[in-house]
Amino acid sequence: MNPIIHSLYEPVTGTWQYIVADPSKREATIIDPVLDYDKESGVIDIRSADKLLKLIEDNKYRVSYILETHAHADHLSASRYLQSVVGRRQSVAPAVCIGHRIVQVQQTFSTIYSIPQAELEKAFDRLLQDEEELVLGSLSIHVIHLPGHTPDHVGYIIGSNVFTGDSIFNPDVGSARCDFPGGSATTLYQTSRRLLSLPEHYRLYTGHDYPPSDRYTDVGIDESRAVPFTTVKQQRLENKHLKASTSEEEFVTWRNERDSGLQTPKLLIPSIRTNIRGGRLPRSSEDGFKILKVPESVIRVS
């Protein structure tokens, strides 16, 4: 049985958020939800997360998990806000889960940003092991390690669908940067070979879409042209960085040269500060992370 998949695009950060549900038992998981944040004003908003909540309510889903593919550096996670609201609605809160190597990322960035270790202990409800299986109604979620973009990165296979996060992008976008601590172009190439070795009909659902110019309108991104998935076959033939005929040496040389000229992501500091805390905001502004207005329902560190 294949799941029901709802793909919701958040255009400010170019992020794909997903709700995946068992069609018979209506049990669901949320993958990579976005908490809206304006860096200049310091305002936190929940409009994107509330769209997820409405979809869950309209379809009468019961949410068992909120899954993160990695510690995102380009958007804040809405996991704890969603957990709080969903938990009140269904009496049992879904578990916020991530790959177990998040501990390595927490250690790295807690030193860089002087985040107290007490705020990172048990930041996530469940740390997932490689090849672990989660039960989703009558379906199974298979956890796979997909490093390269970040060392903690995991993906989730549900039926013939793979939620790849930033481990591969749509063919006309290509690949993600590998210059974050613990990232590696060589490792990302190897991850891509694992994904492209899957059956050709499998769908690879990406964590982002940054549409090239031929998918833009005169006023910017046309959300209707954002694409949540392509098949393994399409990626093998068409991915402009990682198609089947691309050699490891060719990719690694190009990716490293490309990454050396990239700017720091605009929301890197707020994103990392929030996401290694398991989706909890700090109590007040921190260096590089202005917080002036936060909805009461958004969870902060104790």
Phi and psi in degrees as a GROMACS rama.xvg file:
@    title "Ramachandran Plot"
@    xaxis  label "Phi"
@    yaxis  label "Psi"
@TYPE xy
-93.8033  152.127  ASN-2
-81.0322  166.389  PRO-3
-82.2876  133.054  ILE-4
-124.502  124.132  ILE-5
-108.415  124.273  HIS-6
-110.72  121.34  SER-7
-120.455  121.054  LEU-8
-94.4863  131.479  TYR-9
-107.773  106.309  GLU-10
-74.3568  -23.7288  PRO-11
-65.0038  -43.44  VAL-12
-104.876  1.85868  THR-13
65.9537  29.4575  GLY-14
-97.0837  137.029  THR-15
-93.6435  126.54  TRP-16
-110.431  146.955  GLN-17
-131.527  144.132  TYR-18
-118.657  125.697  ILE-19
-121.091  129.66  VAL-20
-135.197  147.419  ALA-21
-77.2186  121.23  ASP-22
-67.6173  -22.4706  PRO-23
-89.6282  -42.3564  SER-24
-101.914  -4.8575  LYS-25
61.3427  24.2616  ARG-26
-87.6849  138.937  GLU-27
-137.042  161.161  ALA-28
-130.181  150.32  THR-29
-106.612  137.593  ILE-30
-124.08  124.386  ILE-31
55.3654  58.2718  ASP-32
-77.2484  151.741  PRO-33
-107.709  132.367  VAL-34
-101.154  120.821  LEU-35
-71.6149  139.455  ASP-36
-149.107  130.695  TYR-37
-104.716  114.045  ASP-38
-65.1311  -37.9227  LYS-39
-70.4224  -42.7026  GLU-40
-88.0738  -21.6315  SER-41
76.9337  21.7444  GLY-42
-97.3076  128.654  VAL-43
-95.9762  138.939  ILE-44
-135.653  158.968  ASP-45
-120.517  18.4544  ILE-46
-63.6714  -40.3567  ARG-47
-67.4655  -43.7623  SER-48
-65.3838  -35.2975  ALA-49
-67.989  -26.5105  ASP-50
-65.3526  -38.581  LYS-51
-63.5209  -44.1415  LEU-52
-62.3187  -39.6318  LEU-53
-65.3726  -41.3116  LYS-54
-63.3569  -41.7612  LEU-55
-61.5807  -44.6707  ILE-56
-66.7791  -44.246  GLU-57
-61.0214  -34.0477  ASP-58
-96.0967  0.572019  ASN-59
56.058  44.7885  LYS-60
-84.1612  150.153  TYR-61
-109.364  119.684  ARG-62
-91.5593  123.705  VAL-63
-98.7762  -31.6456  SER-64
-140.663  150.865  TYR-65
-120.101  113.805  ILE-66
-106.546  129.832  LEU-67
-105.97  137.409  GLU-68
-80.6013  -27.9026  THR-69
-172.634  178.177  HIS-70
-81.1226  96.0655  ALA-71
-62.567  143.093  HIS-72
-109.078  6.06015  ALA-73
-127.575  -3.81747  ASP-74
-156.997  154.346  HIS-75
-81.789  143.711  LEU-76
-83.4402  138.19  SER-77
-94.9636  16.3334  ALA-78
-59.2051  -45.0151  SER-79
-73.7617  -35.0052  ARG-80
-62.1537  -47.6595  TYR-81
-63.9887  -41.3246  LEU-82
-58.5856  -43.0257  GLN-83
-63.8311  -47.5628  SER-84
-69.028  -47.4491  VAL-85
-63.2907  -39.5852  VAL-86
-59.9603  -39.3956  GLY-87
-67.655  -37.2259  ARG-88
-71.7005  -36.4136  ARG-89
-114.285  5.84491  GLN-90
76.0683  -23.2362  SER-91
-122.188  123.236  VAL-92
-77.7722  139.971  ALA-93
-69.0149  149.983  PRO-94
-81.2733  134.808  ALA-95
-88.3667  119.537  VAL-96
-124.125  151.507  CYS-97
-156.947  163.837  ILE-98
-63.2527  149.048  GLY-99
-67.3351  -17.4134  HIS-100
-76.9977  2.06412  ARG-101
-56.2406  -27.2439  ILE-102
-59.1219  -40.3472  VAL-103
-62.4425  -43.5671  GLN-104
-67.1254  -40.5225  VAL-105
-60.6384  -42.6418  GLN-106
-62.6501  -42.1294  GLN-107
-63.3182  -52.3179  THR-108
-82.1051  -23.284  PHE-109
-65.1787  -32.338  SER-110
-71.3832  -45.5298  THR-111
-62.1669  -42.164  ILE-112
-106.037  9.03539  TYR-113
52.8587  50.4008  SER-114
-93.3863  126.258  ILE-115
-58.6566  137.854  PRO-116
-59.5863  -30.4214  GLN-117
-61.4107  -26.8263  ALA-118
-82.1135  -7.94055  GLU-119
-108.097  -17.2627  LEU-120
-66.5098  126.408  GLU-121
55.5487  36.1041  LYS-122
-64.4638  -29.7427  ALA-123
-112.09  151.187  PHE-124
-75.6217  -28.6347  ASP-125
-151.331  127.537  ARG-126
-100.707  122.677  LEU-127
-91.3418  139.95  LEU-128
-92.1342  155.62  GLN-129
-58.2429  135.474  ASP-130
69.1514  11.9114  GLU-131
-67.9688  151.671  GLU-132
-116.513  128.272  GLU-133
-108.504  140.575  LEU-134
-88.5682  128.909  VAL-135
-127.687  87.6091  LEU-136
61.9925  -121.494  GLY-137
-93.5124  5.58942  SER-138
-104.926  170  LEU-139
-127.816  140.629  SER-140
-107.08  118.196  ILE-141
-102.098  125.105  HIS-142
-91.6027  127.479  VAL-143
-127.464  141.942  ILE-144
-82.1305  124.342  HIS-145
-129.181  67.167  LEU-146
-77.4501  171.997  PRO-147
132.407  -58.3298  GLY-148
-65.0854  -49.2076  HIS-149
-138.84  158.275  THR-150
-73.4882  -22.6971  PRO-151
-89.1908  -2.84141  ASP-152
-62.8713  131.401  HIS-153
-127.332  164.045  VAL-154
-126.811  170.083  GLY-155
-131.145  121.627  TYR-156
-99.3993  122.308  ILE-157
-130.151  110.481  ILE-158
63.8199  -129.282  GLY-159
-102.562  31.4883  SER-160
-123.595  134.209  ASN-161
-119.856  123.197  VAL-162
-95.3847  103.025  PHE-163
-92.7091  -5.54639  THR-164
56.2706  -131.821  GLY-165
-100.192  18.9453  ASP-166
-78.466  -19.0935  SER-167
-157.658  144.557  ILE-168
-109.062  174.366  PHE-169
-59.2376  154.364  ASN-170
-53.8734  -35.6507  PRO-171
-85.3268  -0.545329  ASP-172
-106.376  -46.1594  VAL-173
104.72  -92.6138  GLY-174
-147.602  162.882  SER-175
-92.9804  160.76  ALA-176
-64.9009  156.819  ARG-177
-128.415  19.8007  CYS-178
-99.2891  9.2687  ASP-179
-75.7526  159.435  PHE-180
-53.4022  126.928  PRO-181
85.9857  -3.98001  GLY-182
-77.8992  160.601  GLY-183
-161.181  124.609  SER-184
-66.1831  -36.4494  ALA-185
-61.9844  -44.9299  THR-186
-66.6875  -38.8401  THR-187
-64.266  -37.406  LEU-188
-60.6034  -44.8322  TYR-189
-63.6574  -37.9902  GLN-190
-61.3134  -42.2961  THR-191
-62.8688  -35.5591  SER-192
-66.246  -34.9441  ARG-193
-64.9466  -44.1945  ARG-194
-65.8891  -41.6517  LEU-195
-76.1982  -7.62624  LEU-196
-87.229  -6.41454  SER-197
-70.2827  162.796  LEU-198
-53.1541  141.396  PRO-199
-64.3325  -20.544  GLU-200
-85.1976  -9.54562  HIS-201
-60.6466  142.873  TYR-202
-96.0932  131.134  ARG-203
-104.572  107.287  LEU-204
-89.558  119.32  TYR-205
-88.6588  159.427  THR-206
-81.52  -20.2816  GLY-207
-143.777  158.802  HIS-208
-137.738  124.488  ASP-209
-115.952  84.6467  TYR-210
-58.2857  130.196  PRO-211
-63.934  176.189  PRO-212
-59.052  -30.2802  SER-213
-75.1731  -5.53954  ASP-214
-112.843  16.1462  ARG-215
-99.3035  158.964  TYR-216
-105.502  -177.521  THR-217
-64.9351  -21.6305  ASP-218
-106.813  7.41522  VAL-219
125.769  -152.763  GLY-220
-65.0439  129.694  ILE-221
-91.7348  106.972  ASP-222
-59.2796  -29.1054  GLU-223
-68.7132  -15.3037  SER-224
-97.1997  -1.19596  ARG-225
-72.9043  135.068  ALA-226
-114.502  123.332  VAL-227
-79.9508  -30.0167  PRO-228
-147.95  157.729  PHE-229
-136.109  167.516  THR-230
-85.7961  163.039  THR-231
-56.828  -41.4072  VAL-232
-59.3878  -45.5205  LYS-233
-61.1042  -42.7168  GLN-234
-65.0731  -41.2902  GLN-235
-59.0322  -38.7655  ARG-236
-86.3072  -32.2435  LEU-237
-121.746  -16.6409  GLU-238
-59.007  121.858  ASN-239
-70.358  -16.1952  LYS-240
-109.615  -29.261  HIS-241
-132.533  19.9941  LEU-242
-61.3246  167.241  LYS-243
-56.4796  -31.6669  ALA-244
-83.7993  -3.69889  SER-245
-79.5839  129.54  THR-246
-81.8525  158.628  SER-247
-61.568  -45.5202  GLU-248
-60.2995  -43.421  GLU-249
-60.9839  -47.3157  GLU-250
-66.4132  -48.3628  PHE-251
-61.0391  -43.5287  VAL-252
-60.9018  -48.5429  THR-253
-64.0789  -46.2664  TRP-254
-63.6821  -43.1424  ARG-255
-65.4682  -39.98  ASN-256
-65.1866  -42.4959  GLU-257
-62.3931  -45.4958  ARG-258
-66.2204  -29.6455  ASP-259
-65.3798  -18.8204  SER-260
-106.734  3.11892  GLY-261
-81.6263  147.649  LEU-262
-81.7671  160.004  GLN-263
-65.4367  134.848  THR-264
-54.7243  139.062  PRO-265
-57.5149  -37.1364  LYS-266
-105.968  21.5117  LEU-267
-55.0631  -54.7127  LEU-268
-65.3029  -49.9551  ILE-269
-60.6271  -39.3656  PRO-270
-64.4515  -52.3855  SER-271
-63.6032  -42.7573  ILE-272
-58.91  -37.2662  ARG-273
-79.7308  -45.9728  THR-274
-74.4247  -31.3593  ASN-275
-76.7102  -12.4579  ILE-276
-88.0322  12.9779  ARG-277
74.793  25.4121  GLY-278
91.8138  7.64845  GLY-279
-94.0587  138.373  ARG-280
-81.4055  151.645  LEU-281
-65.4949  162.233  PRO-282
-64.5589  -31.938  ARG-283
-151.27  -179.473  SER-284
-56.6323  145.021  SER-285
-127.795  171.162  GLU-286
-56.3128  118.289  ASP-287
83.1734  3.56806  GLY-288
-139.391  90.7193  PHE-289
-80.508  127.758  LYS-290
-128.513  110.21  ILE-291
-114.793  -26.9274  LEU-292
-144.673  123.414  LYS-293
-135.024  128.726  VAL-294
-56.9638  142.815  PRO-295
-58.285  -27.222  GLU-296
-79.9447  -8.98851  SER-297
-82.2493  135.815  VAL-298
-84.3779  133.965  ILE-299
-114.846  167.127  ARG-300
-65.2277  150.386  VAL-301
